[in-house]
Amino acid sequence: MSRTINLPWISHNLTVIGSDDPSLVGVSGTVLDETKRTILVRTSSGDLTLAKDVITFTIDSGDAIDGSRVTQRAEDRIGRRY
């Protein structure tokens, strides 16, 4: 797995490539904030809060990240081994 998972994601481009909710697939934008369970993304149609546990996404077109595996705060995720 890419080390992108351990980097801070704020100001990077996120693209949803899979989701339990089909309307979220294809959502793309800039990450504005991240909490333990959500990611705030600025899309072309406005800001959108995504629940991590229902999406699979990429950061800057990198490897796929399963959101349910990264349900911790950014500061805790950065030092964690996956």
N, C-alpha and C positions, 0 to 999 in steps of 0.2 A: 504494500500500500504506500502511496505517495506520502511524503512528509507534509504535504499541504494541510493535512488534517490537524497538525500541531501548530500551524502558524495562525496568527490573528487574521480574521476574515474581514474585518471592517475596512471598507473602501475597495474591496475586491468584487469582481463580477460573479454572481451566483446564477446558475441555471438549473431548474428543476427538471430532472430526466425521468422521474418515476414517482408515483404517489398513489395512495389509497383513494384519493380524490382526483378523478381524471381532469377536472377543471384546472388543477394546479400544474399539470405537466406542460412544460414549455415556458413557464413563468421565468423571466430573466430580469436581472437588475443589479444594482449596487447595494452591497450590504451596509446598512446604516448602524445597526446595533445587534447584539446577540445576548440572550439571557440563557438560563439553564435549559429551558424548554422551547424557546422561540428564536426566530431570526427575523429582523425587520429589514425589508428590502425595498428600495426605491425603484419602481418600475416606470415605464413610459406612461402608464395610466394612474400613477399615484403610489403611495406607500402601502405595503402589504406585509402583514405579520404572518409568518409561516410557522406552523408547529413542526418541530424537528422530527418527532416520532412518526410522522405520516409521509415524509418525503425522502427521496434519494436525489442527490444533487451533485453538481460539480462546482468547484471554485476555479475561476480563470481557465475553464475548459480542461481541467486536470482529470485525475481519476475520480470515479464515482464514490461518493460518501453516503453511507446509509445513516440517515438522520437519527434513527433510534439508537445507534452506537455512540453518538456524541451528545447525549443529553446530560451535560454538565456545564457549569459556567466556563466561559472562555479561559479564564485564568487557571482553572483546574485542568482543562483539556490540553493546554499548551505543553504541560510537563508530563502528560500521561503517555504510556506505551500502548500501542494498538496492535 
